[in-house]
């Protein structure tokens, strides 16, 4: 993750954004540790064939 963030900085990006399923607590913790912050949620953001709609968390890292 650190290499990807550094690459984005070197390429001139000003921010990175990602989405993650809200139930994926380990991924959210990893992204927060890297400096990403939550800026919104979509309660029906992802539809799984197995479990139906799942909430999605939108995260942002300002570079």
N, C-alpha and C positions, 0 to 999 in steps of 0.2 A: 504494500500500500504506500509506503514511504517513497519508493522509487516512482510510482505513478504520480504521486503528488508533486515530487520534484520535477518530473518530466513536464507536467502541466505548467508549472511555474516557468520553466525554461522556455516553453513554447509561447508564453505570454498570456496564458489564461488568467482571468481575474477571479474566477470562482469555479467550484466543482459542485455538481448536484447529483443526488442518487435517490432511488426509492428502495424501500425494503419492507417486507411483510412484517407487520407489527408483532406477530408472535415470535419472530426470530430475534429473541433477546440477545443472544450471543453476538450476532452480526451488528445489532444496534450498539452494543457496548464497544465493539471493535471500532466502529465508525466514530463514536464519541471520543474514544481514546485518541484517535487521529485528528480530532478537532472539529468534526462535523457537528452541526446543531440541527435540531428538528425545527422545521418552519411550517409544517402543516400535515394534515392527515386526510385520507380519503377512505371512508368506511367500506366502500365497495370498489376498491382500486385494483383488485386482482381476483380473477375467477379461476378457482381450481376445479378440475373435473371431479376430484374426490370430495373436497370439503365445501364447495360452493364459494361464495364471495368472502374475501378476506380484506381486512383493513391494511392500508399501505401508509407508511411514514415517509414523508419527504424530508430529505436532509441536505444541508448546504455547508460548504467549506469556503470561506473567503480566503483568497490567496493574496 
